[in-house]
């Protein structure tokens, strides 16, 4: 049975704090992997519809959303905006690679 997550104020030792941070980090990577599944699916939808991998308006929206979500949670919008820009750039590169015709 998985122990119930502790609130930060319930952690009394650095070991407890670190265990909770590690638990959250694993959950974040699970979400990043789930997100990547959608990135991998995008080319199959984009290609027949003539949609390029890089859609600047969508990129702006995604990054602006990240900044807004960060700020609403008391996080640094510049840090998370930059992080999202990098993540989106990698997603675009992945999609572009998948959209390239395969050599025979």
N, CA, C and O atoms as a GROMACS GRO file, in nm:
protein
  416
    1UNK      N    1   0.085  -0.118   0.000
    1UNK     CA    2   0.000   0.000   0.000
    1UNK      C    3   0.089   0.124   0.000
    1UNK      O    4   0.185   0.134   0.077
    2UNK      N    5   0.058   0.218  -0.086
    2UNK     CA    6   0.134   0.343  -0.096
    2UNK      C    7   0.094   0.436   0.018
    2UNK      O    8  -0.025   0.460   0.040
    3UNK      N    9   0.194   0.488   0.089
    3UNK     CA   10   0.159   0.580   0.198
    3UNK      C   11   0.097   0.709   0.143
    3UNK      O   12   0.128   0.753   0.032
    4UNK      N   13   0.010   0.768   0.223
    4UNK     CA   14  -0.055   0.892   0.184
    4UNK      C   15   0.051   1.003   0.179
    4UNK      O   16   0.135   1.013   0.267
    5UNK      N   17   0.046   1.085   0.074
    5UNK     CA   18   0.141   1.197   0.067
    5UNK      C   19   0.127   1.288   0.189
    5UNK      O   20   0.018   1.308   0.243
    6UNK      N   21   0.241   1.342   0.230
    6UNK     CA   22   0.241   1.434   0.344
    6UNK      C   23   0.240   1.578   0.294
    6UNK      O   24   0.302   1.611   0.192
    7UNK      N   25   0.171   1.663   0.366
    7UNK     CA   26   0.178   1.806   0.339
    7UNK      C   27   0.315   1.856   0.382
    7UNK      O   28   0.376   1.798   0.472
    8UNK      N   29   0.365   1.962   0.320
    8UNK     CA   30   0.496   2.015   0.361
    8UNK      C   31   0.505   2.040   0.512
    8UNK      O   32   0.608   2.014   0.573
    9UNK      N   33   0.397   2.091   0.570
    9UNK     CA   34   0.399   2.122   0.714
    9UNK      C   35   0.399   1.997   0.801
    9UNK      O   36   0.429   2.005   0.920
   10UNK      N   37   0.366   1.881   0.743
   10UNK     CA   38   0.367   1.755   0.819
   10UNK      C   39   0.503   1.686   0.816
   10UNK      O   40   0.525   1.590   0.889
   11UNK      N   41   0.594   1.735   0.732
   11UNK     CA   42   0.728   1.676   0.724
   11UNK      C   43   0.813   1.734   0.837
   11UNK      O   44   0.824   1.856   0.853
   12UNK      N   45   0.872   1.644   0.916
   12UNK     CA   46   0.950   1.689   1.030
   12UNK      C   47   1.099   1.666   1.013
   12UNK      O   48   1.179   1.714   1.093
   13UNK      N   49   1.138   1.593   0.909
   13UNK     CA   50   1.280   1.568   0.884
   13UNK      C   51   1.310   1.597   0.738
   13UNK      O   52   1.221   1.600   0.654
   14UNK      N   53   1.438   1.617   0.710
   14UNK     CA   54   1.478   1.636   0.570
   14UNK      C   55   1.452   1.510   0.488
   14UNK      O   56   1.421   1.519   0.370
   15UNK      N   57   1.463   1.395   0.550
   15UNK     CA   58   1.435   1.270   0.478
   15UNK      C   59   1.290   1.266   0.432
   15UNK      O   60   1.261   1.225   0.320
   16UNK      N   61   1.198   1.307   0.520
   16UNK     CA   62   1.057   1.310   0.483
   16UNK      C   63   1.033   1.412   0.371
   16UNK      O   64   0.962   1.384   0.274
   17UNK      N   65   1.092   1.530   0.386
   17UNK     CA   66   1.078   1.632   0.282
   17UNK      C   67   1.130   1.581   0.149
   17UNK      O   68   1.064   1.594   0.046
   18UNK      N   69   1.250   1.524   0.150
   18UNK     CA   70   1.311   1.476   0.027
   18UNK      C   71   1.230   1.364  -0.036
   18UNK      O   72   1.219   1.356  -0.158
   19UNK      N   73   1.174   1.278   0.047
   19UNK     CA   74   1.092   1.168  -0.005
   19UNK      C   75   0.969   1.224  -0.077
   19UNK      O   76   0.930   1.172  -0.182
   20UNK      N   77   0.909   1.328  -0.022
   20UNK     CA   78   0.792   1.388  -0.086
   20UNK      C   79   0.831   1.459  -0.216
   20UNK      O   80   0.759   1.450  -0.315
   21UNK      N   81   0.944   1.528  -0.215
   21UNK     CA   82   0.990   1.594  -0.338
   21UNK      C   83   1.020   1.489  -0.444
   21UNK      O   84   0.984   1.507  -0.561
   22UNK      N   85   1.084   1.380  -0.406
   22UNK     CA   86   1.113   1.272  -0.501
   22UNK      C   87   0.984   1.212  -0.556
   22UNK      O   88   0.976   1.181  -0.675
   23UNK      N   89   0.883   1.195  -0.471
   23UNK     CA   90   0.754   1.141  -0.514
   23UNK      C   91   0.690   1.234  -0.618
   23UNK      O   92   0.638   1.189  -0.720
   24UNK      N   93   0.696   1.362  -0.592
   24UNK     CA   94   0.640   1.460  -0.686
   24UNK      C   95   0.717   1.460  -0.816
   24UNK      O   96   0.658   1.468  -0.924
   25UNK      N   97   0.850   1.450  -0.809
   25UNK     CA   98   0.932   1.446  -0.930
   25UNK      C   99   0.893   1.328  -1.019
   25UNK      O  100   0.882   1.343  -1.141
   26UNK      N  101   0.872   1.212  -0.959
   26UNK     CA  102   0.831   1.095  -1.037
   26UNK      C  103   0.695   1.120  -1.102
   26UNK      O  104   0.674   1.086  -1.219
   27UNK      N  105   0.604   1.181  -1.028
   27UNK     CA  106   0.471   1.211  -1.083
   27UNK      C  107   0.482   1.310  -1.199
   27UNK      O  108   0.410   1.297  -1.299
   28UNK      N  109   0.571   1.408  -1.187
   28UNK     CA  110   0.592   1.503  -1.297
   28UNK      C  111   0.642   1.430  -1.422
   28UNK      O  112   0.594   1.457  -1.533
   29UNK      N  113   0.737   1.338  -1.405
   29UNK     CA  114   0.788   1.266  -1.521
   29UNK      C  115   0.681   1.176  -1.582
   29UNK      O  116   0.678   1.157  -1.703
   30UNK      N  117   0.592   1.121  -1.499
   30UNK     CA  118   0.480   1.045  -1.554
   30UNK      C  119   0.393   1.135  -1.641
   30UNK      O  120   0.348   1.094  -1.748
   31UNK      N  121   0.368   1.257  -1.596
   31UNK     CA  122   0.288   1.352  -1.675
   31UNK      C  123   0.361   1.395  -1.802
   31UNK      O  124   0.299   1.408  -1.907
   32UNK      N  125   0.493   1.418  -1.793
   32UNK     CA  126   0.569   1.453  -1.913
   32UNK      C  127   0.564   1.340  -2.015
   32UNK      O  128   0.551   1.364  -2.135
   33UNK      N  129   0.574   1.216  -1.968
   33UNK     CA  130   0.566   1.101  -2.059
   33UNK      C  131   0.427   1.092  -2.122
   33UNK      O  132   0.415   1.062  -2.240
   34UNK      N  133   0.324   1.117  -2.043
   34UNK     CA  134   0.187   1.118  -2.098
   34UNK      C  135   0.173   1.227  -2.203
   34UNK      O  136   0.114   1.205  -2.309
   35UNK      N  137   0.227   1.345  -2.174
   35UNK     CA  138   0.223   1.457  -2.269
   35UNK      C  139   0.293   1.420  -2.399
   35UNK      O  140   0.245   1.451  -2.508
   36UNK      N  141   0.407   1.353  -2.388
   36UNK     CA  142   0.483   1.312  -2.505
   36UNK      C  143   0.402   1.215  -2.592
   36UNK      O  144   0.417   1.216  -2.714
   37UNK      N  145   0.320   1.133  -2.532
   37UNK     CA  146   0.233   1.045  -2.609
   37UNK      C  147   0.143   1.124  -2.704
   37UNK      O  148   0.120   1.082  -2.817
   38UNK      N  149   0.093   1.238  -2.657
   38UNK     CA  150   0.010   1.323  -2.742
   38UNK      C  151   0.093   1.390  -2.851
   38UNK      O  152   0.047   1.409  -2.964
   39UNK      N  153   0.217   1.427  -2.817
   39UNK     CA  154   0.307   1.485  -2.916
   39UNK      C  155   0.333   1.383  -3.027
   39UNK      O  156   0.334   1.417  -3.145
   40UNK      N  157   0.354   1.258  -2.988
   40UNK     CA  158   0.380   1.152  -3.088
   40UNK      C  159   0.257   1.126  -3.175
   40UNK      O  160   0.271   1.083  -3.290
   41UNK      N  161   0.140   1.151  -3.125
   41UNK     CA  162   0.017   1.130  -3.202
   41UNK      C  163  -0.010   1.246  -3.299
   41UNK      O  164  -0.072   1.225  -3.403
   42UNK      N  165   0.036   1.365  -3.266
   42UNK     CA  166   0.005   1.485  -3.345
   42UNK      C  167   0.040   1.473  -3.493
   42UNK      O  168  -0.043   1.512  -3.575
   43UNK      N  169   0.157   1.420  -3.532
   43UNK     CA  170   0.189   1.414  -3.675
   43UNK      C  171   0.088   1.333  -3.758
   43UNK      O  172   0.063   1.365  -3.874
   44UNK      N  173   0.031   1.230  -3.698
   44UNK     CA  174  -0.067   1.149  -3.771
   44UNK      C  175  -0.194   1.229  -3.801
   44UNK      O  176  -0.265   1.200  -3.897
   45UNK      N  177  -0.221   1.327  -3.718
   45UNK     CA  178  -0.338   1.413  -3.740
   45UNK      C  179  -0.300   1.534  -3.826
   45UNK      O  180  -0.378   1.577  -3.911
   46UNK      N  181  -0.182   1.588  -3.802
   46UNK     CA  182  -0.139   1.708  -3.875
   46UNK      C  183  -0.111   1.680  -4.023
   46UNK      O  184  -0.154   1.757  -4.108
   47UNK      N  185  -0.041   1.572  -4.053
   47UNK     CA  186   0.003   1.546  -4.191
   47UNK      C  187  -0.112   1.547  -4.292
   47UNK      O  188  -0.105   1.620  -4.390
   48UNK      N  189  -0.218   1.468  -4.272
   48UNK     CA  190  -0.324   1.466  -4.372
   48UNK      C  191  -0.404   1.596  -4.380
   48UNK      O  192  -0.477   1.620  -4.476
   49UNK      N  193  -0.389   1.679  -4.278
   49UNK     CA  194  -0.461   1.807  -4.276
   49UNK      C  195  -0.373   1.925  -4.315
   49UNK      O  196  -0.417   2.040  -4.310
   50UNK      N  197  -0.249   1.896  -4.354
   50UNK     CA  198  -0.158   2.001  -4.398
   50UNK      C  199  -0.116   2.098  -4.288
   50UNK      O  200  -0.083   2.213  -4.316
   51UNK      N  201  -0.118   2.052  -4.165
   51UNK     CA  202  -0.080   2.138  -4.053
   51UNK      C  203   0.068   2.116  -4.024
   51UNK      O  204   0.111   2.002  -4.005
   52UNK      N  205   0.147   2.223  -4.019
   52UNK     CA  206   0.289   2.207  -3.991
   52UNK      C  207   0.313   2.174  -3.843
   52UNK      O  208   0.225   2.192  -3.759
   53UNK      N  209   0.432   2.125  -3.815
   53UNK     CA  210   0.468   2.096  -3.676
   53UNK      C  211   0.468   2.224  -3.593
   53UNK      O  212   0.420   2.225  -3.480
   54UNK      N  213   0.521   2.331  -3.650
   54UNK     CA  214   0.533   2.458  -3.579
   54UNK      C  215   0.419   2.550  -3.618
   54UNK      O  216   0.411   2.598  -3.731
   55UNK      N  217   0.331   2.575  -3.522
   55UNK     CA  218   0.220   2.668  -3.542
   55UNK      C  219   0.242   2.782  -3.440
   55UNK      O  220   0.201   2.770  -3.324
   56UNK      N  221   0.308   2.891  -3.484
   56UNK     CA  222   0.349   2.996  -3.391
   56UNK      C  223   0.239   3.048  -3.298
   56UNK      O  224   0.264   3.075  -3.181
   57UNK      N  225   0.118   3.064  -3.350
   57UNK     CA  226   0.009   3.112  -3.265
   57UNK      C  227  -0.018   3.015  -3.151
   57UNK      O  228  -0.040   3.057  -3.037
   58UNK      N  229  -0.014   2.885  -3.181
   58UNK     CA  230  -0.036   2.784  -3.076
   58UNK      C  231   0.079   2.786  -2.976
   58UNK      O  232   0.057   2.774  -2.855
   59UNK      N  233   0.202   2.802  -3.026
   59UNK     CA  234   0.317   2.808  -2.936
   59UNK      C  235   0.300   2.925  -2.839
   59UNK      O  236   0.320   2.910  -2.718
   60UNK      N  237   0.264   3.041  -2.891
   60UNK     CA  238   0.243   3.158  -2.805
   60UNK      C  239   0.136   3.130  -2.699
   60UNK      O  240   0.153   3.165  -2.582
   61UNK      N  241   0.027   3.069  -2.741
   61UNK     CA  242  -0.082   3.038  -2.648
   61UNK      C  243  -0.035   2.944  -2.538
   61UNK      O  244  -0.064   2.966  -2.420
   62UNK      N  245   0.036   2.839  -2.575
   62UNK     CA  246   0.083   2.740  -2.477
   62UNK      C  247   0.178   2.806  -2.377
   62UNK      O  248   0.166   2.783  -2.256
   63UNK      N  249   0.271   2.887  -2.426
   63UNK     CA  250   0.368   2.953  -2.337
   63UNK      C  251   0.298   3.056  -2.248
   63UNK      O  252   0.327   3.066  -2.129
   64UNK      N  253   0.206   3.132  -2.306
   64UNK     CA  254   0.130   3.229  -2.225
   64UNK      C  255   0.049   3.159  -2.117
   64UNK      O  256   0.041   3.206  -2.004
   65UNK      N  257  -0.011   3.046  -2.152
   65UNK     CA  258  -0.086   2.968  -2.053
   65UNK      C  259   0.005   2.922  -1.940
   65UNK      O  260  -0.032   2.929  -1.823
   66UNK      N  261   0.125   2.874  -1.975
   66UNK     CA  262   0.220   2.828  -1.874
   66UNK      C  263   0.256   2.942  -1.779
   66UNK      O  264   0.259   2.925  -1.658
   67UNK      N  265   0.283   3.058  -1.837
   67UNK     CA  266   0.318   3.174  -1.755
   67UNK      C  267   0.202   3.212  -1.662
   67UNK      O  268   0.222   3.240  -1.544
   68UNK      N  269   0.082   3.210  -1.716
   68UNK     CA  270  -0.037   3.246  -1.637
   68UNK      C  271  -0.061   3.145  -1.526
   68UNK      O  272  -0.089   3.183  -1.412
   69UNK      N  273  -0.050   3.014  -1.558
   69UNK     CA  274  -0.069   2.910  -1.456
   69UNK      C  275   0.037   2.921  -1.346
   69UNK      O  276   0.007   2.903  -1.228
   70UNK      N  277   0.161   2.950  -1.386
   70UNK     CA  278   0.268   2.966  -1.288
   70UNK      C  279   0.237   3.083  -1.194
   70UNK      O  280   0.242   3.069  -1.072
   71UNK      N  281   0.205   3.196  -1.254
   71UNK     CA  282   0.179   3.315  -1.173
   71UNK      C  283   0.062   3.294  -1.078
   71UNK      O  284   0.065   3.339  -0.963
   72UNK      N  285  -0.042   3.227  -1.124
   72UNK     CA  286  -0.161   3.202  -1.041
   72UNK      C  287  -0.129   3.114  -0.921
   72UNK      O  288  -0.202   3.114  -0.822
   73UNK      N  289  -0.018   3.041  -0.929
   73UNK     CA  290   0.021   2.952  -0.820
   73UNK      C  291   0.139   3.006  -0.739
   73UNK      O  292   0.198   2.935  -0.658
   74UNK      N  293   0.172   3.132  -0.764
   74UNK     CA  294   0.282   3.193  -0.690
   74UNK      C  295   0.419   3.149  -0.736
   74UNK      O  296   0.517   3.160  -0.662
   75UNK      N  297   0.426   3.098  -0.859
   75UNK     CA  298   0.554   3.053  -0.916
   75UNK      C  299   0.608   3.160  -1.010
   75UNK      O  300   0.534   3.248  -1.055
   76UNK      N  301   0.735   3.152  -1.039
   76UNK     CA  302   0.802   3.249  -1.126
   76UNK      C  303   0.757   3.229  -1.271
   76UNK      O  304   0.793   3.128  -1.332
   77UNK      N  305   0.679   3.322  -1.327
   77UNK     CA  306   0.630   3.304  -1.464
   77UNK      C  307   0.742   3.303  -1.568
   77UNK      O  308   0.730   3.237  -1.671
   78UNK      N  309   0.850   3.376  -1.542
   78UNK     CA  310   0.962   3.377  -1.637
   78UNK      C  311   1.029   3.240  -1.642
   78UNK      O  312   1.059   3.189  -1.750
   79UNK      N  313   1.053   3.182  -1.526
   79UNK     CA  314   1.116   3.050  -1.521
   79UNK      C  315   1.031   2.946  -1.594
   79UNK      O  316   1.082   2.872  -1.678
   80UNK      N  317   0.902   2.941  -1.562
   80UNK     CA  318   0.817   2.839  -1.622
   80UNK      C  319   0.783   2.871  -1.767
   80UNK      O  320   0.763   2.779  -1.847
   81UNK      N  321   0.777   2.998  -1.802
   81UNK     CA  322   0.761   3.035  -1.943
   81UNK      C  323   0.880   2.987  -2.025
   81UNK      O  324   0.863   2.930  -2.133
   82UNK      N  325   1.001   3.010  -1.973
   82UNK     CA  326   1.122   2.963  -2.041
   82UNK      C  327   1.124   2.811  -2.051
   82UNK      O  328   1.159   2.756  -2.155
   83UNK      N  329   1.088   2.745  -1.942
   83UNK     CA  330   1.085   2.598  -1.942
   83UNK      C  331   0.987   2.548  -2.048
   83UNK      O  332   1.018   2.456  -2.124
   84UNK      N  333   0.869   2.608  -2.052
   84UNK     CA  334   0.768   2.564  -2.150
   84UNK      C  335   0.814   2.592  -2.292
   84UNK      O  336   0.789   2.511  -2.382
   85UNK      N  337   0.880   2.705  -2.314
   85UNK     CA  338   0.933   2.734  -2.448
   85UNK      C  339   1.029   2.624  -2.492
   85UNK      O  340   1.025   2.579  -2.607
   86UNK      N  341   1.115   2.582  -2.403
   86UNK     CA  342   1.210   2.474  -2.436
   86UNK      C  343   1.136   2.342  -2.461
   86UNK      O  344   1.169   2.268  -2.554
   87UNK      N  345   1.038   2.313  -2.378
   87UNK     CA  346   0.964   2.189  -2.393
   87UNK      C  347   0.886   2.189  -2.526
   87UNK      O  348   0.883   2.087  -2.595
   88UNK      N  349   0.825   2.301  -2.559
   88UNK     CA  350   0.751   2.311  -2.685
   88UNK      C  351   0.846   2.303  -2.804
   88UNK      O  352   0.813   2.239  -2.904
   89UNK      N  353   0.962   2.367  -2.795
   89UNK     CA  354   1.060   2.358  -2.904
   89UNK      C  355   1.102   2.214  -2.928
   89UNK      O  356   1.117   2.171  -3.042
   90UNK      N  357   1.119   2.138  -2.821
   90UNK     CA  358   1.155   1.997  -2.836
   90UNK      C  359   1.039   1.919  -2.897
   90UNK      O  360   1.060   1.830  -2.980
   91UNK      N  361   0.917   1.951  -2.857
   91UNK     CA  362   0.800   1.884  -2.914
   91UNK      C  363   0.790   1.912  -3.064
   91UNK      O  364   0.760   1.822  -3.142
   92UNK      N  365   0.815   2.036  -3.103
   92UNK     CA  366   0.812   2.072  -3.245
   92UNK      C  367   0.919   1.995  -3.321
   92UNK      O  368   0.893   1.942  -3.429
   93UNK      N  369   1.039   1.988  -3.266
   93UNK     CA  370   1.147   1.913  -3.331
   93UNK      C  371   1.110   1.766  -3.345
   93UNK      O  372   1.138   1.704  -3.448
   94UNK      N  373   1.047   1.709  -3.244
   94UNK     CA  374   1.003   1.570  -3.249
   94UNK      C  375   0.900   1.552  -3.359
   94UNK      O  376   0.908   1.458  -3.439
   95UNK      N  377   0.801   1.642  -3.365
   95UNK     CA  378   0.698   1.633  -3.468
   95UNK      C  379   0.757   1.650  -3.607
   95UNK      O  380   0.722   1.577  -3.699
   96UNK      N  381   0.848   1.747  -3.623
   96UNK     CA  382   0.911   1.769  -3.754
   96UNK      C  383   0.984   1.644  -3.800
   96UNK      O  384   0.977   1.606  -3.917
   97UNK      N  385   1.054   1.580  -3.709
   97UNK     CA  386   1.125   1.457  -3.742
   97UNK      C  387   1.026   1.348  -3.784
   97UNK      O  388   1.051   1.274  -3.879
   98UNK      N  389   0.916   1.338  -3.713
   98UNK     CA  390   0.817   1.236  -3.745
   98UNK      C  391   0.743   1.266  -3.876
   98UNK      O  392   0.695   1.175  -3.942
   99UNK      N  393   0.733   1.394  -3.912
   99UNK     CA  394   0.664   1.433  -4.035
   99UNK      C  395   0.751   1.418  -4.160
   99UNK      O  396   0.699   1.418  -4.272
  100UNK      N  397   0.882   1.405  -4.142
  100UNK     CA  398   0.972   1.389  -4.256
  100UNK      C  399   0.941   1.258  -4.328
  100UNK      O  400   0.914   1.156  -4.264
  101UNK      N  401   0.946   1.262  -4.462
  101UNK     CA  402   0.929   1.136  -4.534
  101UNK      C  403   1.042   1.040  -4.498
  101UNK      O  404   1.158   1.081  -4.486
  102UNK      N  405   1.009   0.917  -4.480
  102UNK     CA  406   1.108   0.815  -4.444
  102UNK      C  407   1.182   0.770  -4.568
  102UNK      O  408   1.122   0.745  -4.673
  103UNK      N  409   1.314   0.760  -4.555
  103UNK     CA  410   1.398   0.710  -4.667
  103UNK      C  411   1.370   0.562  -4.688
  103UNK      O  412   1.347   0.487  -4.593
  104UNK      N  413   1.374   0.522  -4.813
  104UNK     CA  414   1.350   0.380  -4.843
  104UNK      C  415   1.476   0.309  -4.872
  104UNK      O  416   1.475   0.189  -4.900
   0.00000   0.00000   0.00000
